[in-house]
Amino acid sequence: MNIQHQNFQQQLLAALPAIRRYCLALTAQQHSADDLLQATVERALARWQQYQADTHFDRWLYRLCRNLWIDTMRREKPSDSLDEEHDTVLSSSNLAEQYETHTTLARVQAHMQQLSEVLRTTLYLVAVEGHSYQEAADIMEVPVGTIMSRLARARQQLSLAL
Amino acid sequence: MHTISDEQLSAFIDKALPDSEMHHINNLLAESAELRERLHKLQQADEMARQFFASQDDIPLPAGLLEQIQAHRPEAEVVQFQPRVRWPWAIAASVVLSVGLVWQLLSPAAYTATDRALLSMSSGSVKIMNAEERLEITRSELNSAGQFCRYFIVHTPARSEESSACWQGEQWLYHPPGSSRQYQPAGASEQPAQSLSADEEERWLRNLSQQTQAD
């Protein structure tokens, strides 16, 4: 048996929940997230030779997933903008009316889906997964200052909806 | 009035500010209900995000995904390559190969994975041997003694080097990296080596396959 391959399989299985949530952060939609997760796993298996023990496996997977999303799947979802200047500022009154009859979770989903991809992903990495600003910056390949400002805007926009 | 921005409050939540600034904001929070309310709303945004992502954990993973990972095997890939195309990272010889070749020379009884690849794969094919090695078969020829010889490159992340092996006495006789182009069997005539066409190579491989299966 190939020990390195076994280690790779085990780490991939262990990373699935986090990668799945990351897929949701990128896509904001459950069915798209599962499609992206499937594609990410397939690409990871095809490139498993790149695996190196004692390295940041999760970061490698995050990048694989994000690149896949950017290169292929996001093209099928043109309404989702990467441009931070086009972030939607939520209107608490409109959303409250629109989702008045929905459950709390449905409202949460709606608010999260209103965030831009980069704000949602940054918030996920730091506030949900507990990554440091530097780790999030490494994963998203942006400066730490960008992470700080994205987090503030993500929280600001969501707080307006409360 | 205070001049604390949402960006500062956000970094305060993450404890990502210098100690002095954390202390300063703590003092302001103790004095200002309005600032506490702003902080509370930003913290609620985090709670909203956690709810959003936690909701996914209750949904089963897509069917077959776990099985797909568990069923994956490392040696399952054989990639067809254009002749003479090298991996971008390939630059020099394989120490691992050298060790492997010495071992093969000393214990020829059982066919190794390399043996089997040389017995079955056409030139231009690449076989993934393990996590670090790819075997690329480049060409076949008959040497000056009329023996069927195969040239191949073992690629590792650090290096690539061509070696060769000639079929002799029902086994491959390997020639170390660097000697493949100068190899001449003992007592060989000056007759030049003859490169084999794809059809000729295929005939040789078919014959060898029958021969080794018969054994």
Interface residues (C-beta under 8 A of the other chain):
Chain A: N2 Q4 H5 Q9 L12 L13 L16 P17 R20 R21 L24 A25 Q30 A33 D34 L37 Q38 V41 E42 L45 W48 Q49 Y51 T104 L105 V108 Q109 H111 M112 R120 L123 Y124 V126 A127 V128 S132 Y133 M148 S149 L151 A152 R153 A154 R155 Q156 Q157 L158 S159 L162
Chain B: S5 D6 E7 L9 S10 A11 I13 D14 A16 R38 K41 L42 Q44 A45 D46 M48 A49 R50 Q51 F52 F53 S55 Q56 D57 I59 L61 P62 L65 L66 Q68 I69 Q70 H72 R73 P74 E75 I128 N130 A131 E132
